[in-house]
Amino acid sequence: MRSSFAILALLLAATMAAAQMRPQGQAPYPAQNPYPNGQPQSPNNAPSGSSGKSQAPSSTAGGHKLLQAKSQDELKAYQDATSKTDPAQMNAAADAFAAKYPSSELKAALFVRAMNLYGQANNSEKLIEVGRKAIAADPTNPVPLVQVGTALVEGTRDTDMDRDQRLAEAVKDAQGAIDNISQLMAPPDATPERIAAVKASIITMAYDALGMVDLNKGDPAGAEQQFLKAVDASKAQPEAIIFLRLSVAQDKLKKYPEALDSATKALQYAPQGSAAQNLAKQQQERLQKLMAAASGTGIPSSVAPVTPAPNAPAAQTLAPTPPAQTPPAQTPPAQTPPNPPH
């Protein structure tokens, strides 16, 4: 989904920026105007008016949560780790940092960066692996929660031996992202409007993941409610794939007029020439034929719902998804309910 890219753009900066250095034995310097590239303040560049004197501990500035390093060595190790651009090297650097500074506030941010790099490389299983470490380091950060939850549900198949466990974890993570949305870290210079947009993207992804779990478990009614919440959360930036998944859920509930409306909106919002557009068109035409043929004696069984294939995990973005999702594919007609469009 397109919104995933928007999430990573701010979230990566949010988690990596604003680290502060606190000399041993002194209180942390208040965070003011952190560097956009994630460089924290040190005593030598303390803001004007501080005179380099220690002040009362503070982990917030203007309502924005900030990170703090407790020593110059910790700060240097953090900076060295963030310089990595290869996901495997970043992951190794994050592990080394966490082993040396197990109580550091910065280790979660390093795991988030490694997670996002794996997402950009379309490696969903490594995204999940490293994302779990980020969640363990900071269980209230909605970014890894929604990324891991989405990757789990999109990467789980009915034939997986651990299917139920993966889906249960996806539900826990997605719900955790919703419950902890207020814990989102953002740079001090982020506008309220931008923060609200990012929060909406996270909420959208979380409800979308919950809807896919319900659809995979054969609960189209529950899926419909979750997708409707995702639609509401993304009303400022509608997502075609969510409307397509909503249409499938409503189709399975035999709510054909509603399903047709959702498919039409999916077609409206899908990028020109995209796989989502093609699938939405197929679903729209199918429902139109279905409704035209319905005469009180039943629905023609020859018209089967479209079944888009799973997209790449949200971390690609967000691809939203985020959207660097792999194009959905249509499966052959079948009497069994279609899999949720990923």
C-alpha positions, -999 to +999 in steps of 0.1 A: +000+000+000+012+035-008+008+047+028+035+023+040+061+044+022+049+074+040+051+056+073+087+046+068+097+080+056+088+096+090+091+066+112+126+057+103+136+093+109+115+093+141+132+063+156+167+071+146+167+108+153+169+128+185+193+106+205+210+125+233+243+121+251+243+122+288+277+124+305+281+098+333+270+113+367+250+141+351+214+146+341+206+144+304+206+175+283+171+186+273+164+178+237+161+208+215+164+209+177+179+174+173+198+170+141+177+156+112+203+129+104+199+114+139+230+131+155+222+137+192+234+167+212+265+166+232+277+190+260+299+208+234+269+218+213+243+223+240+216+247+229+220+284+236+210+293+272+220+260+287+256+271+293+266+234+292+252+229+327+233+197+336+196+202+339+166+181+351+162+148+333+139+150+303+129+125+276+104+147+259+105+180+241+073+196+229+054+164+235+079+144+213+096+114+229+134+116+226+162+090+230+192+095+252+227+080+253+243+077+288+279+081+277+301+093+249+311+057+241+275+047+238+267+076+216+297+068+193+287+031+191+251+042+182+264+065+154+287+038+140+258+014+139+234+038+121+259+043+094+253+008+080+231+005+050+233-032+044+205-050+063+227-079+075+255-055+086+229-033+103+214-062+121+248-074+133+257-039+145+224-037+164+230-070+180+265-060+190+252-027+204+225-044+224+250-069+239+273-041+250+246-016+261+217-039+272+199-011+291+203+016+264+173+034+251+188+034+216+190-003+209+153-005+199+159+022+173+188+003+158+166-029+154+139-008+138+164+005+113+176-030+105+140-042+102+132-014+077+163-022+056+152-059+054+117-046+044+132-025+016+150-056+004+117-075+003+129-100+029+098-105+050+111-134+071+141-114+082+119-084+087+098-105+111+129-118+129+145-085+135+112-068+141+106-092+170+138-080+185+127-044+181+094-052+199+113-070+227+134-039+232+104-016+231+070-033+233+051-001+229+065+011+196+037+009+171+061+009+141+076-026+145+043-039+159+024-030+127+053-040+104+057-074+119+019-080+122+014-072+086+044-092+074+031-122+094-004-123+080+008-116+044+034-143+046+014-170+062-002-198+041-029-223+050-003-251+046+021-237+072+026-259+102+027-229+125-002-210+107-023-206+138+006-193+159+017-168+132-018-155+128-023-152+166+010-132+168-002-110+139-034-102+158-014-094+189+010-072+171-016-054+151-038-047+181-007-036+200+000-010+173-035+003+177-033+004+215+001+021+215-004+046+187+001+074+212+037+061+218+048+069+183+081+088+183+084+118+160+110+144+153+104+177+172+100+195+138+072+172+126+040+191+122+008+179+140-007+172+105+021+150+094+021+131+127-017+126+124-012+113+088+014+088+099-007+076+128-036+071+104-014+050+081-004+028+111-040+024+122-050+016+086-024-011+083-033-026+117-070-029+109-061-042+075-040-070+090-067-078+115-092-081+086-069-104+066-066-127+097-104-129+100-108-136+063-081-163+065-099-178+094-132-180+076-149-151+094-159-127+066-183-108+090-154-100+113-132-092+083-157-067+070-158-048+102-120-046+104-117-035+067-144-008+073-123+005+101-092+005+078-113+024+052-123+050+078-087+054+090-074+059+055-102+082+042-077+110+037-056+087+014-079+058+002-062+025-005-075+005-035-063-029-020-083-023+012-115-017-008-108-048-028-104-069+003-135-054+017-153-063-015-142-100-011-154-101+025-188-086+015-190-109-014-186-139+009-214-125+030-236-123-001-238-085+004-235-081-034-245-044-037-221-034-010-194-057-025-199-040-059-197-006-044-164-015-027-150-030-059-160+001-078-141+022-052-111-001-055-111+005-092-114+043-087-084+044-064-061+019-080-031+032-100-036+031-138-024-001-153-017-017-119-025-053-109-049-039-083-068-021-110-071-053-131-083-073-101-108-046-091-121-046-127-125-083-126-143-082-093-166-054-104-176-072-136-181-105-118-204-088-093-223-070-120-230-103-138-239-120-105-264-093-096-279-092-131-282-130-131-298-132-097-335-138-102-345-154-069-335-189-080-299-187-070-266-173-082-247-187-111-220-209-098-199-204-129-188-170-117-162-173-090-147-144-069-112-131-078-084-142-055-056-117-054-022-131-043-005-117-012+015-085-015+050-080-001+051-071+036+045-036+047+081-029+055+088-025+019+076+009+018+054+003+042+054-004+010+015+009+013+025-011+017+036-010+029+029-010-010+057-022-027+035-051-028+039-078-054+011-078-079-019-099-069-027-128-091-060-143-100-066-180-091-087-204-110-124-203-102-133-224-072-162-230-049-142-224-018-141-188-006-113-166-020-082-159+000-079-123+012-063-100-013-028-092+001 
